[in-house]
Amino acid sequence: MLEIPNSQQLAEGLKMGFKCAICSKEENSLLKVNHVKLGVIKICEDCWSEEYNKGNLLSLKGGCDCCR
Ligand SMILES: [Zn+2]
């Protein structure tokens, strides 16, 4: 089961760098996704392809601003 971190844990998580929201792997290049169950989270590429294949990823609201 996934635990919901409190704000202090979140702040420490930010200080320590980036962790995948699913497997907790520390990763410099996390992908921001809109997960069907977890909401907007950052995950590593491994989890991304896994969740993508399961159809668990929704498109982020507003789409991509950077490549219009
Ligand atoms: Zn991961």
N, CA, C, O and the ligand as a Tripos MOL2 file, in Angstrom:
@<TRIPOS>MOLECULE
protein
  273   271    69     0     0
PROTEIN
NO_CHARGES

@<TRIPOS>ATOM
      1 N           0.8410   -1.2110    0.0000 N.3       1 MET1
      2 CA          0.0000    0.0000    0.0000 C.3       1 MET1
      3 C           0.8660    1.2480    0.0000 C.2       1 MET1
      4 O           1.9660    1.2630    0.5530 O.2       1 MET1
      5 N           0.3550    2.2810   -0.6240 N.am      2 LEU2
      6 CA          1.0980    3.5340   -0.6640 C.3       2 LEU2
      7 C           0.7530    4.3790    0.5560 C.2       2 LEU2
      8 O          -0.4130    4.5010    0.9320 O.2       2 LEU2
      9 N           1.7770    4.9580    1.1650 N.am      3 GLU3
     10 CA          1.5340    5.8620    2.2750 C.3       3 GLU3
     11 C           1.4980    7.2830    1.7520 C.2       3 GLU3
     12 O           2.2470    7.6540    0.8480 O.2       3 GLU3
     13 N           0.6140    8.0650    2.3350 N.am      4 ILE4
     14 CA          0.5740    9.4790    1.9500 C.3       4 ILE4
     15 C           1.5070   10.2410    2.8730 C.2       4 ILE4
     16 O           1.2800   10.2730    4.0820 O.2       4 ILE4
     17 N           2.5540   10.8590    2.3320 N.am      5 PRO5
     18 CA          3.5160   11.5580    3.1880 C.3       5 PRO5
     19 C           2.9270   12.8440    3.7420 C.2       5 PRO5
     20 O           2.1460   13.5120    3.0640 O.2       5 PRO5
     21 N           3.2960   13.2000    4.9730 N.am      6 ASN6
     22 CA          2.8680   14.4920    5.5030 C.3       6 ASN6
     23 C           3.7660   15.5920    4.9490 C.2       6 ASN6
     24 O           4.7370   15.3140    4.2450 O.2       6 ASN6
     25 N           3.4350   16.8490    5.2710 N.am      7 SER7
     26 CA          4.1400   17.9490    4.6180 C.3       7 SER7
     27 C           5.6150   17.9840    4.9880 C.2       7 SER7
     28 O           6.4560   18.3710    4.1760 O.2       7 SER7
     29 N           5.9310   17.5750    6.2320 N.am      8 GLN8
     30 CA          7.3380   17.5740    6.6280 C.3       8 GLN8
     31 C           8.1400   16.5630    5.8090 C.2       8 GLN8
     32 O           9.2390   16.8510    5.3370 O.2       8 GLN8
     33 N           7.5680   15.3860    5.6550 N.am      9 GLN9
     34 CA          8.2430   14.3770    4.8420 C.3       9 GLN9
     35 C           8.3830   14.8430    3.4030 C.2       9 GLN9
     36 O           9.3940   14.5780    2.7520 O.2       9 GLN9
     37 N           7.3700   15.5350    2.9120 N.am     10 LEU10
     38 CA          7.4390   16.0570    1.5570 C.3      10 LEU10
     39 C           8.5670   17.0630    1.4290 C.2      10 LEU10
     40 O           9.3180   17.0430    0.4540 O.2      10 LEU10
     41 N           8.6870   17.9590    2.4320 N.am     11 ALA11
     42 CA          9.7300   18.9740    2.3940 C.3      11 ALA11
     43 C          11.1140   18.3240    2.4060 C.2      11 ALA11
     44 O          12.0170   18.7420    1.6820 O.2      11 ALA11
     45 N          11.2630   17.3000    3.2380 N.am     12 GLU12
     46 CA         12.5390   16.5930    3.2690 C.3      12 GLU12
     47 C          12.8110   15.8970    1.9440 C.2      12 GLU12
     48 O          13.9470   15.8560    1.4720 O.2      12 GLU12
     49 N          11.7830   15.3650    1.3670 N.am     13 GLY13
     50 CA         11.9240   14.7230    0.0680 C.3      13 GLY13
     51 C          12.4150   15.6900   -0.9820 C.2      13 GLY13
     52 O          13.2310   15.3350   -1.8330 O.2      13 GLY13
     53 N          11.9150   16.9210   -0.9230 N.am     14 LEU14
     54 CA         12.3430   17.9230   -1.8900 C.3      14 LEU14
     55 C          13.7980   18.3030   -1.6650 C.2      14 LEU14
     56 O          14.5580   18.4950   -2.6140 O.2      14 LEU14
     57 N          14.1780   18.4090   -0.3830 N.am     15 LYS15
     58 CA         15.5590   18.7610   -0.0590 C.3      15 LYS15
     59 C          16.5410   17.7030   -0.5670 C.2      15 LYS15
     60 O          17.6280   18.0060   -1.0580 O.2      15 LYS15
     61 N          16.1110   16.4630   -0.4260 N.am     16 MET16
     62 CA         17.0120   15.3660   -0.7510 C.3      16 MET16
     63 C          17.0970   15.0610   -2.2430 C.2      16 MET16
     64 O          17.8750   14.2080   -2.6700 O.2      16 MET16
     65 N          16.3030   15.7530   -3.0160 N.am     17 GLY17
     66 CA         16.3280   15.4750   -4.4380 C.3      17 GLY17
     67 C          15.0700   14.7830   -4.8880 C.2      17 GLY17
     68 O          14.0570   14.7950   -4.1880 O.2      17 GLY17
     69 N          15.1310   14.1880   -6.0360 N.am     18 PHE18
     70 CA         13.9120   13.6700   -6.6310 C.3      18 PHE18
     71 C          13.8180   12.1620   -6.4880 C.2      18 PHE18
     72 O          14.7720   11.4220   -6.7270 O.2      18 PHE18
     73 N          12.6380   11.7450   -6.0910 N.am     19 LYS19
     74 CA         12.3910   10.3140   -5.9750 C.3      19 LYS19
     75 C          11.1530    9.9560   -6.7690 C.2      19 LYS19
     76 O          10.1840   10.7130   -6.8290 O.2      19 LYS19
     77 N          11.2090    8.8020   -7.3660 N.am     20 CYS20
     78 CA         10.0460    8.2900   -8.0630 C.3      20 CYS20
     79 C           8.9120    8.0690   -7.0660 C.2      20 CYS20
     80 O           9.1240    7.4950   -5.9980 O.2      20 CYS20
     81 N           7.7230    8.5190   -7.4100 N.am     21 ALA21
     82 CA          6.5800    8.3920   -6.4960 C.3      21 ALA21
     83 C           6.1120    6.9480   -6.3800 C.2      21 ALA21
     84 O           5.3710    6.6150   -5.4550 O.2      21 ALA21
     85 N           6.5200    6.1040   -7.2810 N.am     22 ILE22
     86 CA          6.0500    4.7240   -7.2620 C.3      22 ILE22
     87 C           7.0760    3.7720   -6.6540 C.2      22 ILE22
     88 O           6.7450    3.0040   -5.7510 O.2      22 ILE22
     89 N           8.3160    3.8140   -7.1390 N.am     23 CYS23
     90 CA          9.3010    2.8490   -6.6410 C.3      23 CYS23
     91 C          10.3150    3.4920   -5.6920 C.2      23 CYS23
     92 O          11.1830    2.8020   -5.1580 O.2      23 CYS23
     93 N          10.2120    4.8300   -5.4740 N.am     24 SER24
     94 CA         11.0860    5.5610   -4.5550 C.3      24 SER24
     95 C          12.5450    5.5890   -4.9950 C.2      24 SER24
     96 O          13.4200    5.9470   -4.2060 O.2      24 SER24
     97 N          12.8130    5.2250   -6.2190 N.am     25 LYS25
     98 CA         14.1740    5.2920   -6.7300 C.3      25 LYS25
     99 C          14.5640    6.7530   -6.9220 C.2      25 LYS25
    100 O          13.7850    7.5490   -7.4480 O.2      25 LYS25
    101 N          15.7810    7.1010   -6.4900 N.am     26 GLU26
    102 CA         16.2490    8.4630   -6.7200 C.3      26 GLU26
    103 C          16.7120    8.6010   -8.1550 C.2      26 GLU26
    104 O          17.4940    7.7940   -8.6560 O.2      26 GLU26
    105 N          16.2220    9.6200   -8.7920 N.am     27 GLU27
    106 CA         16.4230    9.7420  -10.2280 C.3      27 GLU27
    107 C          16.4680   11.2260  -10.5780 C.2      27 GLU27
    108 O          15.6570   12.0090  -10.0810 O.2      27 GLU27
    109 N          17.4010   11.6070  -11.4210 N.am     28 ASN28
    110 CA         17.4990   13.0190  -11.7700 C.3      28 ASN28
    111 C          16.4490   13.4390  -12.7890 C.2      28 ASN28
    112 O          16.0000   14.5850  -12.7970 O.2      28 ASN28
    113 N          16.0710   12.5210  -13.6290 N.am     29 SER29
    114 CA         15.1040   12.8670  -14.6660 C.3      29 SER29
    115 C          13.7950   12.1250  -14.4560 C.2      29 SER29
    116 O          13.5520   11.0640  -15.0310 O.2      29 SER29
    117 N          12.9590   12.7210  -13.6110 N.am     30 LEU30
    118 CA         11.6530   12.1200  -13.3860 C.3      30 LEU30
    119 C          10.6400   12.7350  -14.3370 C.2      30 LEU30
    120 O          10.7640   13.8920  -14.7390 O.2      30 LEU30
    121 N           9.6550   11.9550  -14.6840 N.am     31 LEU31
    122 CA          8.6290   12.4180  -15.5920 C.3      31 LEU31
    123 C           7.3850   12.7950  -14.8040 C.2      31 LEU31
    124 O           6.9030   12.0180  -13.9800 O.2      31 LEU31
    125 N           6.8690   13.9850  -15.0610 N.am     32 LYS32
    126 CA          5.6540   14.4200  -14.3920 C.3      32 LYS32
    127 C           4.4550   13.8520  -15.1470 C.2      32 LYS32
    128 O           4.2980   14.0560  -16.3510 O.2      32 LYS32
    129 N           3.6260   13.1420  -14.4120 N.am     33 VAL33
    130 CA          2.4850   12.5090  -15.0580 C.3      33 VAL33
    131 C           1.2130   12.7350  -14.2450 C.2      33 VAL33
    132 O           1.2670   13.0660  -13.0600 O.2      33 VAL33
    133 N           0.0920   12.5530  -14.8890 N.am     34 ASN34
    134 CA         -1.1870   12.5680  -14.2010 C.3      34 ASN34
    135 C          -1.6620   11.1180  -14.0960 C.2      34 ASN34
    136 O          -2.1940   10.5410  -15.0450 O.2      34 ASN34
    137 N          -1.4470   10.5550  -12.9060 N.am     35 HIS35
    138 CA         -1.7590    9.1440  -12.7080 C.3      35 HIS35
    139 C          -3.2370    8.9820  -12.3620 C.2      35 HIS35
    140 O          -3.8050    9.7830  -11.6190 O.2      35 HIS35
    141 N          -3.8400    7.9480  -12.9050 N.am     36 VAL36
    142 CA         -5.2840    7.7700  -12.7460 C.3      36 VAL36
    143 C          -5.6730    7.5870  -11.2790 C.2      36 VAL36
    144 O          -6.7820    7.9560  -10.8930 O.2      36 VAL36
    145 N          -4.7870    7.0280  -10.4570 N.am     37 LYS37
    146 CA         -5.1020    6.8120   -9.0400 C.3      37 LYS37
    147 C          -4.3920    7.7910   -8.1220 C.2      37 LYS37
    148 O          -4.9330    8.1780   -7.0860 O.2      37 LYS37
    149 N          -3.1700    8.1980   -8.5000 N.am     38 LEU38
    150 CA         -2.3310    8.9680   -7.5780 C.3      38 LEU38
    151 C          -2.3110   10.4560   -7.8710 C.2      38 LEU38
    152 O          -1.7250   11.2230   -7.1070 O.2      38 LEU38
    153 N          -2.9360   10.8820   -8.9590 N.am     39 GLY39
    154 CA         -2.9190   12.2950   -9.3000 C.3      39 GLY39
    155 C          -1.6160   12.6690   -9.9830 C.2      39 GLY39
    156 O          -0.9630   11.8240  -10.5950 O.2      39 GLY39
    157 N          -1.2320   13.9580   -9.8740 N.am     40 VAL40
    158 CA         -0.0180   14.4230  -10.5260 C.3      40 VAL40
    159 C           1.1930   14.0410   -9.6830 C.2      40 VAL40
    160 O           1.3480   14.5080   -8.5550 O.2      40 VAL40
    161 N           2.0320   13.2060  -10.2300 N.am     41 ILE41
    162 CA          3.2070   12.7010   -9.5220 C.3      41 ILE41
    163 C           4.3940   12.7110  -10.4710 C.2      41 ILE41
    164 O           4.2500   12.9070  -11.6780 O.2      41 ILE41
    165 N           5.5730   12.4940   -9.8930 N.am     42 LYS42
    166 CA          6.7680   12.3490  -10.7180 C.3      42 LYS42
    167 C           7.2780   10.9260  -10.6000 C.2      42 LYS42
    168 O           7.4380   10.3980   -9.4990 O.2      42 LYS42
    169 N           7.5270   10.3200  -11.7300 N.am     43 ILE43
    170 CA          7.9670    8.9250  -11.7150 C.3      43 ILE43
    171 C           9.1390    8.7270  -12.6650 C.2      43 ILE43
    172 O           9.3690    9.5290  -13.5700 O.2      43 ILE43
    173 N           9.8750    7.6420  -12.4430 N.am     44 CYS44
    174 CA         11.0250    7.3500  -13.2840 C.3      44 CYS44
    175 C          10.5670    6.7190  -14.6050 C.2      44 CYS44
    176 O           9.4000    6.3650  -14.7740 O.2      44 CYS44
    177 N          11.5030    6.5940  -15.5130 N.am     45 GLU45
    178 CA         11.1310    6.1030  -16.8400 C.3      45 GLU45
    179 C          10.6390    4.6580  -16.8040 C.2      45 GLU45
    180 O           9.7430    4.2800  -17.5590 O.2      45 GLU45
    181 N          11.2350    3.8510  -15.9160 N.am     46 ASP46
    182 CA         10.8010    2.4600  -15.8000 C.3      46 ASP46
    183 C           9.3270    2.3720  -15.4150 C.2      46 ASP46
    184 O           8.5410    1.6490  -16.0280 O.2      46 ASP46
    185 N           8.9780    3.1430  -14.3630 N.am     47 CYS47
    186 CA          7.5970    3.1220  -13.9070 C.3      47 CYS47
    187 C           6.6840    3.7660  -14.9400 C.2      47 CYS47
    188 O           5.5330    3.3660  -15.1080 O.2      47 CYS47
    189 N           7.2110    4.7600  -15.6230 N.am     48 TRP48
    190 CA          6.3980    5.4210  -16.6510 C.3      48 TRP48
    191 C           5.9470    4.4180  -17.7050 C.2      48 TRP48
    192 O           4.7610    4.3360  -18.0230 O.2      48 TRP48
    193 N           6.8810    3.6670  -18.2390 N.am     49 SER49
    194 CA          6.4870    2.7310  -19.2980 C.3      49 SER49
    195 C           5.5760    1.6360  -18.7540 C.2      49 SER49
    196 O           4.6760    1.1560  -19.4440 O.2      49 SER49
    197 N           5.8270    1.2480  -17.4980 N.am     50 GLU50
    198 CA          4.9560    0.2360  -16.8920 C.3      50 GLU50
    199 C           3.5240    0.7520  -16.7440 C.2      50 GLU50
    200 O           2.5600    0.0940  -17.1360 O.2      50 GLU50
    201 N           3.4190    1.9640  -16.1590 N.am     51 GLU51
    202 CA          2.0910    2.5330  -15.9330 C.3      51 GLU51
    203 C           1.4220    2.8990  -17.2550 C.2      51 GLU51
    204 O           0.2060    2.7820  -17.4090 O.2      51 GLU51
    205 N           2.2410    3.3450  -18.2020 N.am     52 TYR52
    206 CA          1.6910    3.6970  -19.5050 C.3      52 TYR52
    207 C           1.0790    2.4770  -20.1670 C.2      52 TYR52
    208 O          -0.0060    2.5480  -20.7440 O.2      52 TYR52
    209 N           1.7820    1.3620  -20.0800 N.am     53 ASN53
    210 CA          1.2850    0.1310  -20.6770 C.3      53 ASN53
    211 C           0.0060   -0.3530  -19.9990 C.2      53 ASN53
    212 O          -0.8410   -0.9830  -20.6330 O.2      53 ASN53
    213 N          -0.1290   -0.0540  -18.7020 N.am     54 LYS54
    214 CA         -1.3400   -0.4360  -17.9850 C.3      54 LYS54
    215 C          -2.4840    0.5320  -18.2560 C.2      54 LYS54
    216 O          -3.6210    0.2860  -17.8540 O.2      54 LYS54
    217 N          -2.1810    1.6300  -18.9370 N.am     55 GLY55
    218 CA         -3.2180    2.6320  -19.2090 C.3      55 GLY55
    219 C          -3.5570    3.4740  -18.0000 C.2      55 GLY55
    220 O          -4.6750    3.9740  -17.8820 O.2      55 GLY55
    221 N          -2.5920    3.6380  -17.0900 N.am     56 ASN56
    222 CA         -2.8330    4.3850  -15.8570 C.3      56 ASN56
    223 C          -2.4930    5.8630  -15.9510 C.2      56 ASN56
    224 O          -2.6750    6.6020  -14.9840 O.2      56 ASN56
    225 N          -2.0030    6.3010  -17.1000 N.am     57 LEU57
    226 CA         -1.5780    7.6930  -17.2100 C.3      57 LEU57
    227 C          -2.5810    8.5080  -18.0250 C.2      57 LEU57
    228 O          -2.9470    8.1520  -19.1450 O.2      57 LEU57
    229 N          -3.0100    9.6180  -17.4150 N.am     58 LEU58
    230 CA         -3.8940   10.5430  -18.1070 C.3      58 LEU58
    231 C          -3.0490   11.7010  -18.6100 C.2      58 LEU58
    232 O          -1.9560   11.9500  -18.1010 O.2      58 LEU58
    233 N          -3.5590   12.4040  -19.6090 N.am     59 SER59
    234 CA         -2.7990   13.5590  -20.0700 C.3      59 SER59
    235 C          -2.9530   14.6960  -19.0590 C.2      59 SER59
    236 O          -4.0200   14.8850  -18.4760 O.2      59 SER59
    237 N          -1.8760   15.4410  -18.8640 N.am     60 LEU60
    238 CA         -1.9030   16.5480  -17.9180 C.3      60 LEU60
    239 C          -2.8210   17.6390  -18.4420 C.2      60 LEU60
    240 O          -2.8960   17.9090  -19.6410 O.2      60 LEU60
    241 N          -3.5270   18.2640  -17.4790 N.am     61 LYS61
    242 CA         -4.4710   19.3110  -17.8630 C.3      61 LYS61
    243 C          -3.7340   20.4550  -18.5630 C.2      61 LYS61
    244 O          -2.6670   20.8810  -18.1190 O.2      61 LYS61
    245 N          -4.3080   20.9410  -19.6470 N.am     62 GLY62
    246 CA         -3.7150   22.0660  -20.3430 C.3      62 GLY62
    247 C          -2.6610   21.6670  -21.3460 C.2      62 GLY62
    248 O          -2.2270   22.5040  -22.1380 O.2      62 GLY62
    249 N          -2.2410   20.4400  -21.3430 N.am     63 GLY63
    250 CA         -1.2760   19.9670  -22.3140 C.3      63 GLY63
    251 C           0.0900   20.5720  -22.1070 C.2      63 GLY63
    252 O           0.4050   21.0610  -21.0220 O.2      63 GLY63
    253 N           0.8800   20.5410  -23.1180 N.am     64 CYS64
    254 CA          2.2640   20.9800  -23.0040 C.3      64 CYS64
    255 C           2.4250   22.4090  -23.4880 C.2      64 CYS64
    256 O           2.0780   22.7260  -24.6260 O.2      64 CYS64
    257 N           2.9530   23.2740  -22.6270 N.am     65 ASP65
    258 CA          3.1380   24.6820  -22.9980 C.3      65 ASP65
    259 C           4.4220   24.9060  -23.7800 C.2      65 ASP65
    260 O           4.5660   25.9090  -24.4790 O.2      65 ASP65
    261 N           5.3420   23.9810  -23.6590 N.am     66 CYS66
    262 CA          6.6830   24.2640  -24.1400 C.3      66 CYS66
    263 C           6.8570   23.9820  -25.6380 C.2      66 CYS66
    264 O           7.8490   24.4110  -26.2280 O.2      66 CYS66
    265 N           5.9170   23.2730  -26.2580 N.am     67 CYS67
    266 CA          6.1610   22.9030  -27.6500 C.3      67 CYS67
    267 C           4.9790   23.2310  -28.5460 C.2      67 CYS67
    268 O           4.5830   22.4260  -29.3890 O.2      67 CYS67
    269 N           4.4180   24.4250  -28.3560 N.am     68 ARG68
    270 CA          3.3340   24.8410  -29.2240 C.3      68 ARG68
    271 C           3.8510   25.2490  -30.5880 C.2      68 ARG68
    272 O           3.0670   25.6320  -31.4560 O.2      68 ARG68
    273 ZN          9.9670    4.3170  -10.4630 Zn       69 ZN69
@<TRIPOS>BOND
     1     1     2 1
     2     2     3 1
     3     3     4 2
     4     3     5 am
     5     5     6 1
     6     6     7 1
     7     7     8 2
     8     7     9 am
     9     9    10 1
    10    10    11 1
    11    11    12 2
    12    11    13 am
    13    13    14 1
    14    14    15 1
    15    15    16 2
    16    15    17 am
    17    17    18 1
    18    18    19 1
    19    19    20 2
    20    19    21 am
    21    21    22 1
    22    22    23 1
    23    23    24 2
    24    23    25 am
    25    25    26 1
    26    26    27 1
    27    27    28 2
    28    27    29 am
    29    29    30 1
    30    30    31 1
    31    31    32 2
    32    31    33 am
    33    33    34 1
    34    34    35 1
    35    35    36 2
    36    35    37 am
    37    37    38 1
    38    38    39 1
    39    39    40 2
    40    39    41 am
    41    41    42 1
    42    42    43 1
    43    43    44 2
    44    43    45 am
    45    45    46 1
    46    46    47 1
    47    47    48 2
    48    47    49 am
    49    49    50 1
    50    50    51 1
    51    51    52 2
    52    51    53 am
    53    53    54 1
    54    54    55 1
    55    55    56 2
    56    55    57 am
    57    57    58 1
    58    58    59 1
    59    59    60 2
    60    59    61 am
    61    61    62 1
    62    62    63 1
    63    63    64 2
    64    63    65 am
    65    65    66 1
    66    66    67 1
    67    67    68 2
    68    67    69 am
    69    69    70 1
    70    70    71 1
    71    71    72 2
    72    71    73 am
    73    73    74 1
    74    74    75 1
    75    75    76 2
    76    75    77 am
    77    77    78 1
    78    78    79 1
    79    79    80 2
    80    79    81 am
    81    81    82 1
    82    82    83 1
    83    83    84 2
    84    83    85 am
    85    85    86 1
    86    86    87 1
    87    87    88 2
    88    87    89 am
    89    89    90 1
    90    90    91 1
    91    91    92 2
    92    91    93 am
    93    93    94 1
    94    94    95 1
    95    95    96 2
    96    95    97 am
    97    97    98 1
    98    98    99 1
    99    99   100 2
   100    99   101 am
   101   101   102 1
   102   102   103 1
   103   103   104 2
   104   103   105 am
   105   105   106 1
   106   106   107 1
   107   107   108 2
   108   107   109 am
   109   109   110 1
   110   110   111 1
   111   111   112 2
   112   111   113 am
   113   113   114 1
   114   114   115 1
   115   115   116 2
   116   115   117 am
   117   117   118 1
   118   118   119 1
   119   119   120 2
   120   119   121 am
   121   121   122 1
   122   122   123 1
   123   123   124 2
   124   123   125 am
   125   125   126 1
   126   126   127 1
   127   127   128 2
   128   127   129 am
   129   129   130 1
   130   130   131 1
   131   131   132 2
   132   131   133 am
   133   133   134 1
   134   134   135 1
   135   135   136 2
   136   135   137 am
   137   137   138 1
   138   138   139 1
   139   139   140 2
   140   139   141 am
   141   141   142 1
   142   142   143 1
   143   143   144 2
   144   143   145 am
   145   145   146 1
   146   146   147 1
   147   147   148 2
   148   147   149 am
   149   149   150 1
   150   150   151 1
   151   151   152 2
   152   151   153 am
   153   153   154 1
   154   154   155 1
   155   155   156 2
   156   155   157 am
   157   157   158 1
   158   158   159 1
   159   159   160 2
   160   159   161 am
   161   161   162 1
   162   162   163 1
   163   163   164 2
   164   163   165 am
   165   165   166 1
   166   166   167 1
   167   167   168 2
   168   167   169 am
   169   169   170 1
   170   170   171 1
   171   171   172 2
   172   171   173 am
   173   173   174 1
   174   174   175 1
   175   175   176 2
   176   175   177 am
   177   177   178 1
   178   178   179 1
   179   179   180 2
   180   179   181 am
   181   181   182 1
   182   182   183 1
   183   183   184 2
   184   183   185 am
   185   185   186 1
   186   186   187 1
   187   187   188 2
   188   187   189 am
   189   189   190 1
   190   190   191 1
   191   191   192 2
   192   191   193 am
   193   193   194 1
   194   194   195 1
   195   195   196 2
   196   195   197 am
   197   197   198 1
   198   198   199 1
   199   199   200 2
   200   199   201 am
   201   201   202 1
   202   202   203 1
   203   203   204 2
   204   203   205 am
   205   205   206 1
   206   206   207 1
   207   207   208 2
   208   207   209 am
   209   209   210 1
   210   210   211 1
   211   211   212 2
   212   211   213 am
   213   213   214 1
   214   214   215 1
   215   215   216 2
   216   215   217 am
   217   217   218 1
   218   218   219 1
   219   219   220 2
   220   219   221 am
   221   221   222 1
   222   222   223 1
   223   223   224 2
   224   223   225 am
   225   225   226 1
   226   226   227 1
   227   227   228 2
   228   227   229 am
   229   229   230 1
   230   230   231 1
   231   231   232 2
   232   231   233 am
   233   233   234 1
   234   234   235 1
   235   235   236 2
   236   235   237 am
   237   237   238 1
   238   238   239 1
   239   239   240 2
   240   239   241 am
   241   241   242 1
   242   242   243 1
   243   243   244 2
   244   243   245 am
   245   245   246 1
   246   246   247 1
   247   247   248 2
   248   247   249 am
   249   249   250 1
   250   250   251 1
   251   251   252 2
   252   251   253 am
   253   253   254 1
   254   254   255 1
   255   255   256 2
   256   255   257 am
   257   257   258 1
   258   258   259 1
   259   259   260 2
   260   259   261 am
   261   261   262 1
   262   262   263 1
   263   263   264 2
   264   263   265 am
   265   265   266 1
   266   266   267 1
   267   267   268 2
   268   267   269 am
   269   269   270 1
   270   270   271 1
   271   271   272 2
@<TRIPOS>SUBSTRUCTURE
     1 MET1         2 RESIDUE 1 A MET
     2 LEU2         6 RESIDUE 1 A LEU
     3 GLU3        10 RESIDUE 1 A GLU
     4 ILE4        14 RESIDUE 1 A ILE
     5 PRO5        18 RESIDUE 1 A PRO
     6 ASN6        22 RESIDUE 1 A ASN
     7 SER7        26 RESIDUE 1 A SER
     8 GLN8        30 RESIDUE 1 A GLN
     9 GLN9        34 RESIDUE 1 A GLN
    10 LEU10       38 RESIDUE 1 A LEU
    11 ALA11       42 RESIDUE 1 A ALA
    12 GLU12       46 RESIDUE 1 A GLU
    13 GLY13       50 RESIDUE 1 A GLY
    14 LEU14       54 RESIDUE 1 A LEU
    15 LYS15       58 RESIDUE 1 A LYS
    16 MET16       62 RESIDUE 1 A MET
    17 GLY17       66 RESIDUE 1 A GLY
    18 PHE18       70 RESIDUE 1 A PHE
    19 LYS19       74 RESIDUE 1 A LYS
    20 CYS20       78 RESIDUE 1 A CYS
    21 ALA21       82 RESIDUE 1 A ALA
    22 ILE22       86 RESIDUE 1 A ILE
    23 CYS23       90 RESIDUE 1 A CYS
    24 SER24       94 RESIDUE 1 A SER
    25 LYS25       98 RESIDUE 1 A LYS
    26 GLU26      102 RESIDUE 1 A GLU
    27 GLU27      106 RESIDUE 1 A GLU
    28 ASN28      110 RESIDUE 1 A ASN
    29 SER29      114 RESIDUE 1 A SER
    30 LEU30      118 RESIDUE 1 A LEU
    31 LEU31      122 RESIDUE 1 A LEU
    32 LYS32      126 RESIDUE 1 A LYS
    33 VAL33      130 RESIDUE 1 A VAL
    34 ASN34      134 RESIDUE 1 A ASN
    35 HIS35      138 RESIDUE 1 A HIS
    36 VAL36      142 RESIDUE 1 A VAL
    37 LYS37      146 RESIDUE 1 A LYS
    38 LEU38      150 RESIDUE 1 A LEU
    39 GLY39      154 RESIDUE 1 A GLY
    40 VAL40      158 RESIDUE 1 A VAL
    41 ILE41      162 RESIDUE 1 A ILE
    42 LYS42      166 RESIDUE 1 A LYS
    43 ILE43      170 RESIDUE 1 A ILE
    44 CYS44      174 RESIDUE 1 A CYS
    45 GLU45      178 RESIDUE 1 A GLU
    46 ASP46      182 RESIDUE 1 A ASP
    47 CYS47      186 RESIDUE 1 A CYS
    48 TRP48      190 RESIDUE 1 A TRP
    49 SER49      194 RESIDUE 1 A SER
    50 GLU50      198 RESIDUE 1 A GLU
    51 GLU51      202 RESIDUE 1 A GLU
    52 TYR52      206 RESIDUE 1 A TYR
    53 ASN53      210 RESIDUE 1 A ASN
    54 LYS54      214 RESIDUE 1 A LYS
    55 GLY55      218 RESIDUE 1 A GLY
    56 ASN56      222 RESIDUE 1 A ASN
    57 LEU57      226 RESIDUE 1 A LEU
    58 LEU58      230 RESIDUE 1 A LEU
    59 SER59      234 RESIDUE 1 A SER
    60 LEU60      238 RESIDUE 1 A LEU
    61 LYS61      242 RESIDUE 1 A LYS
    62 GLY62      246 RESIDUE 1 A GLY
    63 GLY63      250 RESIDUE 1 A GLY
    64 CYS64      254 RESIDUE 1 A CYS
    65 ASP65      258 RESIDUE 1 A ASP
    66 CYS66      262 RESIDUE 1 A CYS
    67 CYS67      266 RESIDUE 1 A CYS
    68 ARG68      270 RESIDUE 1 A ARG
    69 ZN69       273 GROUP 0 **** ****
